Amino acid sequence: MQAIETFQSGRHSLLRCPSVCRALGIQLPPVEWLQSSYWQQQQHATAASGRGQAVLIASPAPMVLRDYCRGGLVRHIARRRFIYSGLANCRPFRELQLLNTLRSAGLPVPRGIAGRVSRYGMTYEASILMERIPNSREVHEHLCQDALAPSDWQRMGALIRQLHDHGVYHHDLNIHNIMLDTNNRFWLIDFDKCGYKNGQQWKAANLARLQRSLRKEKAVHSNYAFDDSHWQRLLTGYWA
């Protein structure tokens, strides 16, 4: 597992992974790199859609910055604030730790670079900086334009099984959070609120969530390259 070093700068606690920074050939990120307002002023960064208002960064390395935001009704009360109960319990710390543990175990997930926890009394705001998977796009985008081979569906199922065999529950396992690169390799992203779980029942529920997301997109996009036979291929790969 990659070590996380902490650095205090005023109200900001920076969480940085030196070995990942060295591997990417970048400096240890300053606090500005963990603030979307900084990148909005840079020419080599673009905003992406999504609740977390991700920023896609091209230089000094391909990276993604994501602010942590609440969903549901509570977002109308405190969209970006969370209750502080210790640095190790904060969302960027947990996500960085999980990402780099999984990457060290050989799973295709982005490397976590750094995180920010900014204290406001008993609450905090936060962001995370991650490696951007090169030459990749969401599997959802692919299915809007083209079909996957039967063997690809099986490989996707095998990847989810690999994650589950490590005892990891993906809180938001949907077709937007599975990437496919130009080398035809699948990747898993967005590990906020994910973690380890005991038992077996949650695994079926996790798969069902993915199936619902595929059916939802199929209902919206008339040419979406998905049907029940593809799902059976995915399950074949999962149970192989």
Buried (B, 14 or more C-beta within 10 A) or exposed (E): EBEBEEBEEEEBBBBBBBEBBEBBEBEBBBBEBBBBEBBEEEEEBEEEEEEBBBBBBEEEBBBBBBBBBBEEEEEEEEBBBBEBEEBEEBBBBBBBBBBBBBBEEEBBBBBBBBBBBBBEEEEBBBBBBBBBBEEBEBBBBBBBEEBBEBEBBBBBBBBBBBBBEEEBBBEBBBBBBBBBBEEEBBBBBBBBEBBEBEEEEEBEEBBEBBBEBBBEBBEEBEEBBBEEEBBEBBBBBBEE
